[in-house]
Amino acid sequence: DGIEVSTNAKVKDCFINAMDDSFKMYFSGATVNNCVVWQGINGAVFQYGWYNKNASGNTVSDIDVIHADWIWGKGHPKSDTKSNNNAVFGYMPGSDSEGRISNETYRRIRVEPPVLRVFGFRVPKGQAISGILFGDISIAGHLRDSWATLSAMSDRRP
């Protein structure tokens, strides 16, 4: 795994070479900027986790993803269980508790390699997501799968 970005953390000027999730965005008030990512074979560059949570006010900017080793995708034997996690932005279900992710900002994110998908979100019951701003996001490489996962597993609360 990469960095579990804790509450009010400041992560800057770094190079991340992670086998799994590069930045775990599980908490609030953090700033991540001016980093370079070499993404391994599993996980998301920005992972919101495997359980419902409260997170808000994180700001991410000036990130360059220069390589991704994702191997799972359509046609791979593990595609149903693993590949939804392989994305630039990911969130997987894991509980039915209440949570709200809000007021997050992502700016100037540049992705050079081919990627499986940009968003791999499966939003479980009880988790609300609102107010996430994406600005100046560029994906230079092609999408390796012709599909993306952005779904609600059940009703989301407002």
NORMO-V373631 format. One record per backbone hydrogen bond with DSSP energy under -0.5 kcal/mol. CO is the residue of the C=O (numbers start at 1). NH is the residue of the N-H. E is the energy in kcal/mol with one decimal. If there is no record, write none. Layout:
co=CO nh=NH e=E
co=CO nh=NH e=E
//
This chain:
co=3 nh=5 e=-1.0
co=3 nh=24 e=-3.2
co=4 nh=6 e=-0.8
co=5 nh=27 e=-0.7
co=6 nh=9 e=-2.0
co=9 nh=31 e=-2.5
co=10 nh=12 e=-0.5
co=11 nh=33 e=-2.5
co=14 nh=36 e=-2.5
co=16 nh=38 e=-3.1
co=18 nh=40 e=-2.6
co=19 nh=42 e=-2.0
co=21 nh=2 e=-3.1
co=22 nh=3 e=-2.9
co=23 nh=25 e=-0.8
co=23 nh=47 e=-2.8
co=24 nh=5 e=-1.8
co=24 nh=26 e=-1.2
co=28 nh=8 e=-2.6
co=30 nh=59 e=-2.6
co=31 nh=11 e=-3.0
co=32 nh=61 e=-2.5
co=33 nh=13 e=-1.4
co=35 nh=64 e=-2.4
co=36 nh=16 e=-3.0
co=37 nh=39 e=-0.5
co=37 nh=66 e=-2.3
co=37 nh=67 e=-1.0
co=38 nh=18 e=-1.0
co=39 nh=69 e=-1.9
co=40 nh=69 e=-0.6
co=41 nh=71 e=-0.8
co=44 nh=22 e=-1.8
co=45 nh=23 e=-2.5
co=45 nh=47 e=-0.6
co=46 nh=90 e=-2.9
co=47 nh=25 e=-2.7
co=49 nh=92 e=-2.6
co=53 nh=55 e=-0.5
co=55 nh=102 e=-2.3
co=56 nh=29 e=-2.2
co=58 nh=105 e=-2.3
co=59 nh=32 e=-2.6
co=60 nh=107 e=-2.5
co=61 nh=34 e=-1.4
co=62 nh=35 e=-1.1
co=63 nh=65 e=-0.5
co=63 nh=110 e=-3.0
co=64 nh=37 e=-3.0
co=64 nh=66 e=-0.8
co=65 nh=112 e=-2.8
co=65 nh=113 e=-0.5
co=67 nh=39 e=-2.8
co=73 nh=76 e=-2.6
co=76 nh=79 e=-2.2
co=78 nh=81 e=-0.8
co=78 nh=82 e=-2.7
co=78 nh=83 e=-0.8
co=82 nh=85 e=-1.8
co=83 nh=86 e=-1.2
co=85 nh=87 e=-1.2
co=87 nh=45 e=-1.6
co=88 nh=46 e=-2.7
co=89 nh=120 e=-2.9
co=90 nh=48 e=-3.3
co=91 nh=122 e=-2.5
co=95 nh=94 e=-0.5
co=99 nh=128 e=-2.7
co=100 nh=55 e=-2.0
co=100 nh=102 e=-0.5
co=101 nh=130 e=-2.4
co=102 nh=57 e=-1.1
co=103 nh=57 e=-0.6
co=104 nh=133 e=-3.0
co=105 nh=60 e=-3.0
co=106 nh=135 e=-2.8
co=107 nh=62 e=-1.2
co=108 nh=63 e=-1.5
co=108 nh=110 e=-0.6
co=109 nh=111 e=-0.5
co=109 nh=138 e=-2.8
co=110 nh=65 e=-3.3
co=110 nh=112 e=-0.6
co=111 nh=140 e=-3.2
co=111 nh=141 e=-0.7
co=113 nh=141 e=-0.6
co=115 nh=144 e=-3.5
co=116 nh=145 e=-0.9
co=117 nh=88 e=-1.3
co=118 nh=89 e=-2.8
co=119 nh=149 e=-1.3
co=120 nh=91 e=-2.3
co=121 nh=151 e=-2.3
co=122 nh=124 e=-0.6
co=123 nh=153 e=-3.2
co=123 nh=154 e=-0.7
co=124 nh=127 e=-1.9
co=126 nh=99 e=-2.2
co=126 nh=128 e=-0.6
co=128 nh=101 e=-2.9
co=130 nh=103 e=-0.9
co=131 nh=104 e=-0.7
co=131 nh=133 e=-0.6
co=132 nh=134 e=-0.5
co=133 nh=106 e=-2.9
co=135 nh=108 e=-1.8
co=136 nh=109 e=-0.9
co=136 nh=138 e=-0.5
co=138 nh=111 e=-3.0
co=138 nh=140 e=-0.6
co=142 nh=115 e=-1.6
co=148 nh=150 e=-0.6
co=149 nh=121 e=-2.2
co=151 nh=123 e=-2.9
co=155 nh=126 e=-0.7
//
